[in-house]
Amino acid sequence: MSTSQKGFVNFIQEFSIPLIAGVFAALAAANLNPEGYHHFITWDWFTEGQPDDEAFKIFGYRVSLEWFINDIFMVFFFGIAAKEIAEATLPGGSLNPIKKAINPLFATLGGVVGPVGTFFIGLWLLESSGHIPAGYQASDLQTGWGIPTATDIALAWLVARAVFGVGHPAINFLLLLAVADDAIGLGIIAIFYGDPAHPAEPIYLLLVLLGMVIAFIFRKADVKSWLPYIFIAGPFSWTGLMLAHLHPALALVAIVPFLPGPKRDTGMFKTEDEVSVSAGGREETKHAEHSPLHNFEHDLKLFVDLGLFFFAFTNAGVEFAGIGSLTWLVLGSLVVGKTVGVALFAYLAVLLGFPLPDRMGKRELLMAGFIAALGLTVALFVSNAAFTDLALQGQAKMGALFSGLVGLAAIVLGRILRIKSRS
């Protein structure tokens, strides 16, 4: 690959161009030809047109673009996010010692409680003022409470880098918060929005445990390649979640922490002079050992970053006609609930003896909570499960879509408040 080609690839990865392009492509397709768009993403690759009882299925699901992206591709995306967190908890990392990882987990709880509380307060205000959408009651809207609990990891990561600067601990703080947020979101889908035809069967989570045991054995055997961890232990975890009828996107989150990381006791992410930027814009220490943990991301990152186009395309197709009261309820719950909830619970953790990462003060904490309001594609994902009524689903998706503007607002606020310079 020539230098110019590498530069172009670096650019589209660093600024999440595939993800953003996928959002615009989905919006265009869904508004120009809604029926064709939905047929394309749900088209059965193997047995289109055949009765459901005769169709080819994997664990009860027809194979379509939507299923493949959400249930297989996103496994690798969450796996790479888990890699960043695992590396940050190593000696010298921004979340090491582990006591520093407790604070963002507290903040995650606030990032769920805050939006849910804001949603129900907002719903009460809508009902009191008579602004419930015509033909519906407040009880019809209340199932949307889980939507604002989500955070778009990819965009939050991108915006955090722009606001705080390369190597700032707030980035890993926000990343851990976002992954835990989405894990809770997927749990909410399984527990509260479960498919009656596929009730949860937790006994199969023993297969996830088996996958973890296999990964642990590989680590003890000092296996130097990441492939056995991901493609031998990983499928056990994925199968366990599928059979348990829980979302399998988090299958590798249980496996990746077992990959051996760099054997060093240096700062993982320090100042811009102490870090270099990888091909995809991620921060790495100079001369870092190419461990299995590092190579896992290095080898799959381009595939995952380009594949985010299809994730956005299959989940962001919203018709603009769907703007309504529920739109503003979802958006307000994300922006107000996330910002306030994350900040309050993180501060509570500080009072309990679990400090914020170094170089994170109140201003950085509030900004991190605000950036966490980027629900976008993951909130769209939850919207599909929260509402079967297409009109309400459309309104909720528009609220999730508008939350993407939080990214632009955060970058502007970051410049005004000089957060990067202050950091």
Long-range contacts (C-beta under 8 A, 24 or more apart in sequence): 6-279, 9-279, 9-302, 10-279, 10-280, 10-281, 12-305, 13-279, 13-280, 13-281, 13-301, 13-302, 13-305, 14-158, 14-277, 14-280, 14-281, 15-158, 15-281, 16-154, 16-155, 16-158, 16-305, 16-308, 18-305, 18-306, 18-307, 18-308, 18-309, 18-312, 19-154, 19-155, 19-308, 19-309, 19-311, 19-312, 19-377, 20-312, 21-309, 21-312, 22-308, 22-309, 22-310, 22-311, 22-312, 22-313, 22-316, 23-312, 23-316, 23-376, 23-377, 23-401, 23-404, 25-309, 25-312, 25-313, 26-312, 26-313, 26-314, 26-315, 26-316, 26-317, 26-318, 27-316, 27-317, 27-318, 27-320, 27-401, 29-313, 29-317, 30-317, 30-318, 30-319, 31-319, 31-320, 34-317, 34-319, 37-317, 38-317, 40-65, 41-65, 41-66, 41-313, 41-314, 41-317, 42-66, 58-242, 59-239, 59-242, 59-243, 60-197, 60-198, 65-310, 65-314, 66-314, 69-307, 69-310, 69-311, 69-314, 69-315, 70-249, 70-311, 70-314, 70-315, 70-381, 71-242, 71-247, 71-248, 71-249, 72-248, 73-304, 73-307, 73-310, 73-311, 74-249, 74-311, 75-234, 75-238, 75-248, 75-249, 75-250, 75-251, 75-252, 76-252, 76-300, 76-303, 76-304, 76-307, 77-153, 77-154, 77-249, 77-304, 77-307, 77-308, 77-311, 78-153, 78-179, 78-182, 78-249, 78-250, 78-251, 78-252, 78-253, 79-230, 79-234, 79-251, 79-252, 79-253, 79-255, 79-256, 79-296, 79-300, 80-296, 80-297, 80-300, 80-301, 80-304, 81-153, 81-175, 81-178, 81-179, 81-253, 82-179, 82-252, 82-253, 82-256, 82-257, 83-256, 83-259, 83-293, 83-296, 83-297, 84-172, 84-175, 84-282, 84-297, 85-172, 85-175, 85-176, 85-179, 86-256, 86-257, 86-259, 86-261, 86-293, 87-261, 87-262, 87-268, 87-293, 87-294, 88-172, 88-175, 88-176, 88-268, 88-269, 90-261, 90-262, 90-264, 90-268, 91-264, 91-265, 91-266, 92-264, 92-265, 92-266, 92-267, 92-268, 93-172, 93-267, 93-268, 93-269, 94-169, 94-172, 94-173, 94-268, 94-269, 94-357, 94-358, 95-172, 95-173, 95-176, 95-357, 96-268, 99-354, 99-355, 100-354, 100-355, 100-356, 100-357, 101-176, 102-349, 102-354, 103-173, 103-346, 103-349, 103-350, 103-354, 103-355, 103-356, 103-357, 104-173, 104-174, 104-176, 104-177, 104-180, 104-346, 105-176, 105-177, 105-180, 106-345, 106-346, 106-348, 106-349, 106-352, 106-354, 107-173, 107-177, 107-342, 107-343, 107-345, 107-346, 107-349, 107-365, 107-368, 107-369, 108-176, 108-177, 108-180, 108-181, 108-184, 108-342, 108-345, 109-345, 110-340, 110-341, 110-342, 110-343, 110-344, 110-345, 110-346, 110-348, 110-369, 111-149, 111-151, 111-177, 111-181, 111-337, 111-338, 111-341, 111-342, 111-345, 111-369, 111-372, 112-149, 112-181, 112-184, 112-341, 113-341, 113-345, 114-336, 114-337, 114-338, 114-339, 114-340, 114-341, 114-342, 114-344, 114-345, 115-148, 115-149, 115-333, 115-334, 115-337, 115-338, 115-341, 116-145, 116-146, 116-148, 116-149, 116-333, 116-337, 117-337, 117-341, 118-148, 118-332, 118-333, 118-336, 118-337, 118-340, 118-341, 119-144, 119-145, 119-147, 119-148, 119-329, 119-330, 119-333, 119-337, 120-145, 122-329, 122-332, 122-333, 123-329, 126-325, 126-329, 131-325, 132-325, 133-324, 133-325, 133-326, 133-391, 133-392, 133-395, 136-392, 140-389, 140-392, 141-325, 141-326, 141-329, 141-392, 143-193, 143-386, 143-387, 144-326, 144-329, 144-330, 144-383, 144-386, 144-387, 144-392, 144-396, 146-185, 146-188, 146-189, 146-192, 146-193, 146-382, 146-385, 146-386, 147-330, 147-333, 147-375, 147-379, 147-382, 147-383, 147-386, 147-396, 147-399, 147-400, 148-330, 148-333, 148-334, 148-337, 148-338, 148-375, 148-379, 149-181, 149-184, 149-185, 149-188, 149-382, 150-181, 150-182, 150-185, 150-375, 150-378, 150-379, 150-381, 150-382, 150-400, 151-177, 151-178, 151-181, 151-182, 151-338, 151-372, 151-373, 151-374, 151-375, 151-378, 152-178, 152-374, 152-375, 152-376, 152-377, 152-378, 152-379, 152-403, 152-404, 153-178, 153-179, 153-182, 153-378, 154-308, 154-377, 155-374, 155-376, 155-377, 155-404, 155-407, 156-371, 156-372, 156-374, 158-407, 159-371, 159-374, 159-406, 159-407, 159-410, 159-411, 160-368, 160-371, 161-281, 162-411, 162-414, 163-367, 163-371, 163-410, 163-411, 163-413, 163-414, 163-419, 163-420, 164-364, 164-367, 164-414, 164-419, 164-420, 164-423, 165-272, 165-420, 165-423, 166-272, 166-275, 166-277, 166-283, 167-269, 167-270, 167-271, 167-272, 167-274, 167-275, 167-283, 168-269, 168-359, 168-364, 168-423, 169-269, 169-357, 169-358, 169-359, 169-360, 170-357, 170-359, 170-360, 170-364, 170-367, 170-368, 170-423, 171-269, 171-283, 172-269, 172-357, 173-356, 173-357, 173-360, 173-368, 174-368, 174-371, 174-372, 177-342, 177-368, 177-372, 178-372, 179-253, 181-372, 182-250, 182-378, 183-250, 183-253, 185-378, 185-382, 186-246, 186-247, 186-249, 186-250, 187-246, 188-382, 189-247, 189-382, 189-385, 190-245, 190-246, 190-247, 193-382, 193-385, 193-386, 194-245, 195-245, 198-245, 199-245, 200-244, 200-245, 200-246, 201-243, 201-244, 201-245, 202-244, 203-244, 204-239, 204-240, 204-241, 204-243, 204-244, 205-240, 205-241, 205-244, 205-246, 206-240, 207-236, 207-237, 207-239, 207-240, 207-243, 208-236, 208-237, 208-240, 208-241, 208-251, 208-254, 209-240, 210-236, 210-240, 211-235, 211-236, 211-237, 211-240, 211-251, 211-254, 211-255, 212-237, 212-254, 212-255, 212-258, 215-255, 215-258, 215-259, 216-258, 218-258, 219-258, 219-259, 219-260, 222-260, 223-292, 224-260, 224-292, 225-292, 225-295, 226-259, 226-292, 226-293, 226-295, 226-296, 226-299, 229-255, 229-256, 229-258, 229-259, 229-292, 229-296, 230-255, 230-296, 233-258, 256-293, 256-296, 259-291, 259-292, 259-293, 259-296, 260-291, 260-292, 260-293, 261-291, 261-292, 261-293, 261-294, 262-288, 262-289, 262-291, 262-293, 262-294, 263-289, 263-291, 264-288, 264-289, 280-305, 311-377, 312-377, 315-377, 315-380, 315-381, 315-384, 316-376, 316-377, 316-380, 316-401, 318-380, 318-394, 318-397, 318-398, 318-401, 319-394, 320-398, 321-394, 322-391, 322-393, 322-394, 322-395, 322-397, 322-398, 323-395, 323-398, 324-391, 324-395, 324-398, 325-395, 326-392, 326-395, 326-396, 326-399, 327-395, 327-396, 327-398, 327-399, 327-402, 328-399, 329-399, 330-375, 330-379, 330-395, 330-396, 330-399, 330-400, 330-403, 331-399, 331-400, 331-402, 331-403, 334-373, 334-375, 334-379, 334-399, 334-400, 334-403, 334-406, 335-370, 335-373, 335-403, 335-406, 337-373, 338-369, 338-370, 338-372, 338-373, 339-366, 339-369, 339-370, 339-372, 339-373, 340-369, 341-369, 342-368, 342-369, 342-372, 343-369, 359-423, 363-417, 363-419, 363-422, 364-419, 364-423, 367-410, 367-413, 367-414, 367-417, 367-419, 370-406, 370-409, 370-410, 370-413, 371-406, 371-407, 371-410, 373-403, 373-406, 374-403, 374-404, 374-406, 374-407, 375-400, 375-403, 376-400, 376-401, 376-403, 376-404, 379-403
